[in-house]
């Protein structure tokens, strides 16, 4: 779905701005390229070699987890949509979509689009942290990412 | 009184680059002379009555040809290397990487090379090449990302390439590469001559074909025994390995 893809890209970009701002000028290229360090070029004579590749680049990973985060939000929303009529569910879904878009656009300031139980939020963050380590993301970036997610997914007191 | 230990500049430490190059140069010359003497003598009629002198002359001409091909390949290497990573453009002088490379060049006491960048963000190799006074460094676009992620690693990679320029490894490296390619061409030429003789010449019965004058007659008389001696199965295998599997 193109709209979901846009949302995913926007979310990944907003996360990159918080977690690895130095990658922002290259964000589109990295995400388009798919996997960091995936070059298949042969090393050249008198060249340094590209064996270390771009280990630790966060953009691609952030793009990957954006899908997980959005799926997680929809999953929580399903509980709300479950009992309402089909036409109302459609409207509600649109409303949540708009809220998600606004939440991302505002760089996670304000409350998340829906309320997320603390245990589920922590479970999500734990899974993402584990995946980040596995993907070779640096400790500093992981710390920033968990902090951002912790703050972003918590309902803020109004006023 | 405590005195500080002298700092070691790794780029001034002795290396065997020049010795290895001299060794390669000698091998290339020997292979070319040997090929000329044994495989091409007879094909070229220099009109020298003494056979040994004639053979040697053909060998020397073959060597000179191999060296001329090497020189030509070295001279055109910047055109080929500039495309080694695909499409590349000159690095914008306003890019932070440009300043960094200028400073590193200054620190190493060399003129700043022209910097080219490809368009593959996944690619972080760097490559030095170019003729004297026209040196170039080709960067994978990923190097610019590396600069923003890990500047010290960027510096390390660039310093490595600049050291190749400072030590003239660029010249030695690309001349050596050109000489290897020229040797392969000479051997390939000899192999094709051999193939022509054994394949086409005897098959078609062209032994009696005299339109090219006496030179081919001389070639037959000189070449047949040489081919018999040197180009048996083992030699043919050796040729194939050198031509298609060599460096």
Interface residues (C-beta under 8 A of the other chain):
Chain A: X20 X22 X23 X25 X26 X29 X30 X33 X36 X37 X38 X39 X41 X43 X44 X45 X46 X47 X48 X49 X50 X52 X53 X54 X56 X57
Chain B: X81 X84 X85 X120 X121 X122 X123 X124 X125 X126 X127 X128 X129 X140 X141 X142 X144 X145 X146 X148 X149 X150 X153 X157 X160 X161 X164 X169 X170 X173 X174 X177
